[in-house]
Amino acid sequence: MADLFSSKKTIGNSQKIREIKTWVSEYLDLGEDVGLFVTELQCTEPGCPPVEAVIALLRSNGEKTQFKVHRTLFDVTQEDVAKTLGHDLTHNNKGEASHACQE
C-alpha cells in the first residue's frame, strides 16, 4: 500500500482538496477531533487504477479510516464522495458505494 502522507500535492489541487474536505465533513458530521486528509496517489499494485483520490480520517482515539475514489482529485465530484461515504444524494439517505472502496 502506498504511503498516504508522503504524496506530493500540487498547488492546483488545493481548492479541490478543500472542496472534498467540506463535503466529507458535512456528510460525516465530523468534529474538530478528527483529522481529515485528502490526497491523490499513484498506485503500482496489480489491479489498482493508476491514480486514485484518497480520503483518510484519523480520530482522536487512534482509529483510522480510509476511502478511495478511483479518479484524479480534479475529477472527483460531490456525488463520488457521497457514494463513497454511503450516502444517496437523490434520497438523502444511506446508499451503496459504487466505484469506490473503503479500507
DSSP file (Angstrom, degrees, kcal/mol; ACC not computed):
  #  RESIDUE AA STRUCTURE BP1 BP2  ACC     N-H-->O    O-->H-N    N-H-->O    O-->H-N    TCO  KAPPA ALPHA  PHI   PSI    X-CA   Y-CA   Z-CA
    1    1 A M              0   0    0      0, 0.0     2,-0.0     0, 0.0    42,-0.0   0.000 360.0 360.0 360.0 140.5    0.0    0.0    0.0
    2    2 A A        -     0   0    0      1,-0.1     2,-0.7     2,-0.0     3,-0.1  -0.351 360.0-104.0 -71.1 152.6    1.3    3.5   -0.8
    3    3 A D    >   -     0   0    0      1,-0.2     3,-1.2    -2,-0.0     4,-0.4  -0.704  27.2-157.4 -81.0 112.7    2.2    5.8    2.0
    4    4 A L  G >  S+     0   0    0     -2,-0.7     3,-0.5     1,-0.3    -1,-0.2   0.806  87.8  50.2 -59.9 -33.1   -0.6    8.3    2.2
    5    5 A F  G 3  S+     0   0    0      1,-0.2    -1,-0.3    -3,-0.1    -2,-0.0   0.484 101.2  59.9 -92.6  -2.3    1.5   11.0    3.9
    6    6 A S  G <  S+     0   0    0     -3,-1.2    -1,-0.2     2,-0.1    -2,-0.2   0.441  76.8 115.2-102.8   0.0    4.5   11.0    1.5
    7    7 A S    <   -     0   0    0     -3,-0.5     2,-0.4    -4,-0.4    34,-0.1  -0.405  66.7-123.4 -70.7 143.9    2.5   12.0   -1.6
    8    8 A K        -     0   0    0     32,-0.1     2,-0.4    -2,-0.1    32,-0.2  -0.754  21.5-150.5 -88.7 132.1    3.2   15.4   -3.2
    9    9 A K        -     0   0    0     -2,-0.4     2,-0.3    30,-0.1    30,-0.0  -0.814  10.5-134.4 -99.1 141.2    0.2   17.7   -3.6
   10   10 A T    >   -     0   0    0     -2,-0.4     3,-1.3     1,-0.1     4,-0.4  -0.695  16.4-124.4 -92.4 150.8    0.1   20.2   -6.4
   11   11 A I  G >  S+     0   0    0     -2,-0.3     3,-1.5     1,-0.3     4,-0.4   0.857 109.2  62.7 -61.4 -36.1   -1.0   23.7   -5.8
   12   12 A G  G 3  S+     0   0    0      1,-0.3     4,-0.4     2,-0.1     3,-0.3   0.721 100.8  53.3 -62.9 -21.7   -3.7   23.5   -8.4
   13   13 A N  G <> S+     0   0    0     -3,-1.3     4,-2.8     1,-0.2    -1,-0.3   0.537  81.9  90.3 -89.8  -7.2   -5.4   20.8   -6.3
   14   14 A S  H <> S+     0   0    0     -3,-1.5     4,-2.0    -4,-0.4    -1,-0.2   0.875  88.6  47.2 -62.1 -38.2   -5.6   22.8   -3.1
   15   15 A Q  H  > S+     0   0    0     -4,-0.4     4,-2.1    -3,-0.3    -1,-0.2   0.909 113.3  48.8 -67.2 -41.0   -9.0   24.3   -3.9
   16   16 A K  H  > S+     0   0    0     -4,-0.4     4,-2.7     2,-0.2    -2,-0.2   0.891 109.0  53.5 -65.5 -39.3  -10.4   20.8   -4.9
   17   17 A I  H  X S+     0   0    0     -4,-2.8     4,-2.6     1,-0.2    -1,-0.2   0.924 109.0  48.7 -61.1 -44.9   -9.0   19.3   -1.7
   18   18 A R  H  X S+     0   0    0     -4,-2.0     4,-2.1    -5,-0.2    -1,-0.2   0.901 111.3  50.8 -61.1 -40.6  -10.8   21.9    0.4
   19   19 A E  H  X S+     0   0    0     -4,-2.1     4,-2.1     2,-0.2    -2,-0.2   0.930 111.6  46.3 -63.2 -46.7  -14.0   21.2   -1.5
   20   20 A I  H  X S+     0   0    0     -4,-2.7     4,-2.7     1,-0.2     5,-0.2   0.912 111.2  52.7 -62.5 -43.1  -13.7   17.5   -0.9
   21   21 A K  H  X S+     0   0    0     -4,-2.6     4,-2.7     1,-0.2    -1,-0.2   0.888 107.8  52.0 -60.3 -39.3  -13.0   18.0    2.7
   22   22 A T  H  X S+     0   0    0     -4,-2.1     4,-2.2     2,-0.2    -1,-0.2   0.933 110.7  47.2 -62.7 -46.0  -16.1   20.2    3.1
   23   23 A W  H  X S+     0   0    0     -4,-2.1     4,-2.7     2,-0.2     5,-0.2   0.935 114.0  47.1 -61.1 -46.9  -18.3   17.5    1.5
   24   24 A V  H  X S+     0   0    0     -4,-2.7     4,-2.6     1,-0.2     5,-0.2   0.934 111.7  50.5 -61.5 -46.9  -16.8   14.8    3.7
   25   25 A S  H  X>S+     0   0    0     -4,-2.7     5,-1.3    -5,-0.2     4,-0.9   0.890 113.4  46.0 -59.3 -40.5  -17.1   16.9    6.9
   26   26 A E  H  <5S+     0   0    0     -4,-2.2     3,-0.3    -5,-0.2    -2,-0.2   0.933 114.3  46.3 -69.3 -45.9  -20.8   17.6    6.1
   27   27 A Y  H  <5S+     0   0    0     -4,-2.7    -2,-0.2     1,-0.2    -1,-0.2   0.881 123.7  33.5 -65.0 -38.5  -21.7   14.0    5.2
   28   28 A L  H  <5S-     0   0    0     -4,-2.6    -1,-0.2    -5,-0.2    -2,-0.2   0.463  99.0-131.9 -98.5  -1.8  -20.0   12.5    8.3
   29   29 A D  T  <5 -     0   0    0     -4,-0.9    -3,-0.2    -3,-0.3     2,-0.1   0.941  36.1-162.6  48.9  55.0  -20.7   15.4   10.6
   30   30 A L      < -     0   0    0     -5,-1.3    -1,-0.2    -6,-0.2     2,-0.1  -0.419   7.0-141.5 -74.0 140.4  -17.0   15.4   11.7
   31   31 A G    >   -     0   0    0     -2,-0.1     3,-1.4     1,-0.1    -1,-0.1  -0.355  32.2 -97.6 -88.9 175.9  -15.9   17.1   14.9
   32   32 A E  T 3  S+     0   0    0      1,-0.3    -1,-0.1    -2,-0.1    -2,-0.1   0.630 117.3  70.5 -70.3 -13.0  -12.7   19.0   15.4
   33   33 A D  T 3  S+     0   0    0      2,-0.1    27,-0.6    26,-0.0     2,-0.5   0.365  83.0  86.7 -86.6   6.3  -11.1   16.0   17.0
   34   34 A V  E <  S-A   59   0A   0     -3,-1.4     2,-0.4    25,-0.2    25,-0.2  -0.931  70.7-142.9-111.9 123.3  -11.0   14.2   13.6
   35   35 A G  E     -A   58   0A   0     23,-3.2    23,-2.4    -2,-0.5     2,-0.5  -0.685  17.5-162.7 -80.1 133.7   -8.0   14.7   11.3
   36   36 A L  E     -A   57   0A   0     -2,-0.4     2,-0.4    21,-0.2    21,-0.2  -0.977   9.4-179.3-124.5 120.6   -9.1   14.7    7.6
   37   37 A F  E     -A   56   0A   0     19,-2.8    19,-3.0    -2,-0.5     2,-0.4  -0.961   6.0-174.8-123.0 136.0   -6.6   14.2    4.9
   38   38 A V  E     +A   55   0A   0     -2,-0.4     2,-0.3    17,-0.2    17,-0.2  -0.998  19.4 147.8-130.5 129.2   -7.3   14.2    1.1
   39   39 A T  E     -A   54   0A   0     15,-2.2    15,-3.4    -2,-0.4     2,-0.5  -0.951  41.6-117.8-151.6 169.4   -4.6   13.4   -1.4
   40   40 A E  E     -A   53   0A   0     -2,-0.3     2,-0.4    13,-0.2    13,-0.2  -0.963  32.0-171.3-115.4 131.1   -4.0   11.8   -4.8
   41   41 A L  E     -A   52   0A   0     11,-2.9    11,-2.3    -2,-0.5     2,-0.5  -0.911  21.6-134.2-123.2 148.5   -1.9    8.8   -5.1
   42   42 A Q  E     -A   51   0A   0     -2,-0.4     2,-0.5     9,-0.2     9,-0.2  -0.858  25.5-151.2 -94.5 135.9   -0.4    6.8   -7.9
   43   43 A C        +     0   0    0      7,-1.6     5,-0.0    -2,-0.5    -2,-0.0  -0.921  23.9 175.4-114.0 132.8   -0.9    3.1   -7.5
   44   44 A T        +     0   0    0     -2,-0.5    -1,-0.1     2,-0.1     3,-0.1   0.319  46.1 115.3-113.4   4.7    1.5    0.5   -8.9
   45   45 A E  S >  S-     0   0    0      4,-0.2     3,-1.8     1,-0.1    -2,-0.1  -0.478  79.9 -91.7 -74.9 146.6   -0.1   -2.6   -7.4
   46   46 A P  T 3  S+     0   0    0      0, 0.0    -1,-0.1     0, 0.0    -2,-0.1  -0.326 110.8  13.5 -58.6 135.1   -1.6   -5.1   -9.8
   47   47 A G  T 3  S+     0   0    0      1,-0.3    -2,-0.1    -3,-0.1    -3,-0.0   0.405  98.2 122.3  81.3  -2.8   -5.3   -4.5  -10.4
   48   48 A C  S <  S-     0   0    0     -3,-1.8    -1,-0.3     1,-0.1    -5,-0.1  -0.723  70.1-109.6 -92.6 139.7   -5.2   -1.0   -8.9
   49   49 A P        -     0   0    0      0, 0.0    -6,-0.4     0, 0.0    -4,-0.2  -0.354  31.3-115.1 -63.2 152.3   -6.2    2.0  -11.1
   50   50 A P  S    S+     0   0    0      0, 0.0    -7,-1.6     0, 0.0     2,-0.4   0.812  97.0  21.9 -62.6 -31.0   -3.1    4.2  -12.0
   51   51 A V  E     +A   42   0A   0     -9,-0.2     2,-0.3    19,-0.1    -9,-0.2  -0.997  68.9 173.0-138.1 141.4   -4.4    7.2  -10.0
   52   52 A E  E     -A   41   0A   0    -11,-2.3   -11,-2.9    -2,-0.4     2,-0.4  -0.998  30.0-125.8-147.4 147.7   -6.8    7.4   -7.1
   53   53 A A  E     -AB  40  69A   0     16,-2.8    16,-2.8    18,-0.4     2,-0.5  -0.782  29.7-156.6 -89.2 135.5   -8.1   10.1   -4.7
   54   54 A V  E     -AB  39  68A   0    -15,-3.4   -15,-2.2    -2,-0.4     2,-0.5  -0.959  10.9-166.7-121.3 131.0   -7.7    9.0   -1.1
   55   55 A I  E     -AB  38  67A   0     12,-2.8    12,-3.1    -2,-0.5     2,-0.4  -0.973  14.5-173.8-114.0 122.1   -9.7   10.3    1.9
   56   56 A A  E     -AB  37  66A   0    -19,-3.0   -19,-2.8    -2,-0.5     2,-0.4  -0.957  10.3-162.6-123.9 137.2   -8.3    9.4    5.3
   57   57 A L  E     -AB  36  65A   0      8,-3.2     8,-2.2    -2,-0.4     2,-0.5  -0.952   2.2-170.5-115.5 135.2   -9.8   10.0    8.7
   58   58 A L  E     -AB  35  64A   0    -23,-2.4   -23,-3.2    -2,-0.4     6,-0.2  -0.949  13.4-156.8-126.5 110.2   -7.8    9.9   11.9
   59   59 A R  E >   -A   34   0A   0      4,-2.9     3,-2.3    -2,-0.5   -25,-0.2  -0.458  29.4-111.0 -86.2 158.6   -9.9   10.0   15.1
   60   60 A S  T 3  S+     0   0    0    -27,-0.6    -1,-0.1     1,-0.3   -26,-0.1   0.735 117.2  60.4 -61.7 -22.9   -8.5   11.1   18.4
   61   61 A N  T 3  S-     0   0    0      2,-0.1    -1,-0.3     1,-0.0     3,-0.1   0.390 123.6-103.2 -85.5   5.1   -8.8    7.5   19.7
   62   62 A G  S <  S+     0   0    0     -3,-2.3     2,-0.2     1,-0.3    -2,-0.1   0.346  73.1 145.9  92.9  -6.2   -6.4    6.4   17.1
   63   63 A E        -     0   0    0     -5,-0.1    -4,-2.9     1,-0.0     2,-0.4  -0.466  31.6-159.8 -67.2 131.6   -9.0    4.8   14.8
   64   64 A K  E     -B   58   0A   0     -6,-0.2     2,-0.4    -2,-0.2    -6,-0.2  -0.940  11.7-178.4-117.3 137.0   -8.1    5.2   11.1
   65   65 A T  E     -B   57   0A   0     -8,-2.2    -8,-3.2    -2,-0.4     2,-0.4  -0.997   4.9-167.9-133.2 138.5  -10.5    5.0    8.2
   66   66 A Q  E     -B   56   0A   0     -2,-0.4    37,-2.9   -10,-0.2     2,-0.3  -0.990   4.0-172.7-131.7 134.8   -9.6    5.3    4.5
   67   67 A F  E     -BC  55 102A   0    -12,-3.1   -12,-2.8    -2,-0.4     2,-0.4  -0.934   9.0-156.5-121.1 146.6  -11.8    5.7    1.5
   68   68 A K  E     -BC  54 101A   0     33,-2.6    33,-1.4    -2,-0.3     2,-0.5  -0.980   8.2-165.6-127.8 138.8  -10.6    5.6   -2.2
   69   69 A V  E     -BC  53 100A   0    -16,-2.8   -16,-2.8    -2,-0.4     2,-2.6  -0.993  25.4-133.4-119.0 124.5  -12.2    7.1   -5.3
   70   70 A H  S    S+     0   0    0     29,-1.1     2,-0.3    -2,-0.5   -18,-0.2  -0.343  76.7  80.5 -81.5  62.6  -10.8    5.7   -8.5
   71   71 A R  S    S-     0   0    0     -2,-2.6   -18,-0.4   -22,-0.1    -2,-0.2  -0.944  87.6 -89.3-151.3 165.6  -10.4    9.1  -10.1
   72   72 A T    >>  -     0   0    0     -2,-0.3     4,-0.8   -20,-0.1     3,-0.6  -0.438  44.3-109.5 -72.5 159.6   -7.9   12.0  -10.1
   73   73 A L  G >4 S+     0   0    0      1,-0.2     3,-1.3     2,-0.2    -1,-0.1   0.922 120.0  56.9 -54.7 -44.7   -8.6   14.7   -7.5
   74   74 A F  G 34 S+     0   0    0      1,-0.3    -1,-0.2     3,-0.0     0, 0.0   0.820 108.8  46.5 -58.0 -33.1   -9.7   17.1  -10.2
   75   75 A D  G <4 S+     0   0    0     -3,-0.6    -1,-0.3     2,-0.1     2,-0.2   0.519  83.2 113.7 -90.2  -6.9  -12.3   14.6  -11.5
   76   76 A V    <<  -     0   0    0     -3,-1.3     2,-0.2    -4,-0.8   -56,-0.0  -0.483  50.4-162.7 -69.9 131.1  -13.8   13.8   -8.1
   77   77 A T     >  -     0   0    0     -2,-0.2     4,-2.0     1,-0.1     5,-0.2  -0.638  33.9-108.3-108.9 168.5  -17.4   15.0   -7.8
   78   78 A Q  H  > S+     0   0    0      1,-0.2     4,-2.6    -2,-0.2     5,-0.2   0.880 122.4  54.9 -62.0 -37.2  -19.7   15.6   -4.9
   79   79 A E  H  > S+     0   0    0      2,-0.2     4,-2.7     1,-0.2     5,-0.2   0.893 104.6  53.5 -63.4 -39.8  -21.7   12.5   -6.0
   80   80 A D  H  > S+     0   0    0      2,-0.2     4,-2.5     1,-0.2    -2,-0.2   0.932 111.2  45.8 -58.2 -46.1  -18.5   10.4   -5.9
   81   81 A V  H  X S+     0   0    0     -4,-2.0     4,-2.1     2,-0.2    -2,-0.2   0.927 112.3  50.8 -64.9 -45.0  -17.8   11.5   -2.4
   82   82 A A  H  <>S+     0   0    0     -4,-2.6     5,-3.7     1,-0.2     4,-0.4   0.935 113.2  44.9 -58.8 -47.6  -21.4   10.8   -1.3
   83   83 A K  H ><5S+     0   0    0     -4,-2.7     3,-1.1     3,-0.2    -1,-0.2   0.898 111.2  53.4 -64.6 -40.4  -21.4    7.3   -2.8
   84   84 A T  H 3<5S+     0   0    0     -4,-2.5    -1,-0.2     1,-0.3    -2,-0.2   0.869 112.1  44.9 -62.1 -36.8  -18.0    6.5   -1.3
   85   85 A L  T 3<5S-     0   0    0     -4,-2.1    -1,-0.3    -5,-0.2    -2,-0.2   0.422 123.8-103.6 -89.1   0.9  -19.3    7.5    2.1
   86   86 A G  T < 5S+     0   0    0     -3,-1.1     9,-2.3    -4,-0.4     2,-0.4   0.771  75.4 134.1  86.6  26.8  -22.5    5.6    1.7
   87   87 A H  E   < -D   94   0B   0     -5,-3.7     2,-0.6     7,-0.3    -1,-0.3  -0.872  46.6-146.9-111.7 144.5  -24.9    8.5    1.0
   88   88 A D  E >>> -D   93   0B   0      5,-3.3     4,-2.0    -2,-0.4     5,-0.9  -0.935   6.4-164.0-108.3 110.3  -27.5    8.7   -1.7
   89   89 A L  T 345S+     0   0    0     -2,-0.6    -1,-0.1     1,-0.2     5,-0.0   0.796  86.4  58.1 -66.5 -27.8  -27.9   12.3   -2.9
   90   90 A T  T 345S+     0   0    0      1,-0.2    -1,-0.2     3,-0.1    -2,-0.0   0.809 123.9  20.6 -74.6 -27.6  -31.2   11.7   -4.6
   91   91 A H  T <45S-     0   0    0     -3,-0.6    -2,-0.2     2,-0.2    -1,-0.2   0.425  97.9-128.0-118.5  -2.5  -32.9   10.5   -1.4
   92   92 A N  T  <5S+     0   0    0     -4,-2.0     2,-0.3     1,-0.2    -3,-0.2   0.860  74.4  97.7  57.7  38.9  -30.6   12.0    1.2
   93   93 A N  E   <S-D   88   0B   0     -5,-0.9    -5,-3.3     1,-0.1    -1,-0.2  -0.829  83.5 -56.7-141.9-176.9  -30.1    8.6    3.0
   94   94 A K  E     +D   87   0B   0     -2,-0.3    -7,-0.3    -7,-0.2     2,-0.2  -0.340  58.6 164.6 -66.5 142.7  -27.6    5.8    3.2
   95   95 A G        -     0   0    0     -9,-2.3     2,-0.3   -13,-0.2    -7,-0.1  -0.786  38.9 -77.3-143.1-173.4  -26.8    4.0   -0.1
   96   96 A E        -     0   0    0     -2,-0.2     2,-0.3    -9,-0.0   -11,-0.1  -0.724  40.4-118.3 -93.9 141.2  -24.2    1.6   -1.6
   97   97 A A        -     0   0    0     -2,-0.3   -13,-0.2     1,-0.2   -14,-0.1  -0.615  33.2-175.8 -73.8 135.0  -20.7    2.7   -2.6
   98   98 A S        +     0   0    0     -2,-0.3    -1,-0.2   -18,-0.1   -18,-0.0   0.882  68.3   9.1-100.6 -75.2  -20.3    2.2   -6.3
   99   99 A H  S    S+     0   0    0    -19,-0.1   -29,-1.1     2,-0.0     2,-0.3   0.008 115.0  75.2-101.6  29.3  -16.9    2.9   -7.8
  100  100 A A  E     -C   69   0A   0    -31,-0.2     2,-0.3   -17,-0.1   -31,-0.2  -0.912  61.8-148.6-134.9 162.0  -15.0    3.4   -4.6
  101  101 A C  E     -C   68   0A   0    -33,-1.4   -33,-2.6    -2,-0.3     2,-0.4  -0.912   5.4-142.3-131.0 159.8  -13.7    1.2   -1.8
  102  102 A Q  E      C   67   0A   0     -2,-0.3   -35,-0.2   -35,-0.2   -17,-0.0  -0.964 360.0 360.0-121.4 138.0  -13.2    1.5    1.9
  103  103 A E              0   0    0    -37,-2.9   -36,-0.2    -2,-0.4    -1,-0.1   0.353 360.0 360.0-119.2 360.0  -10.2    0.1    3.8
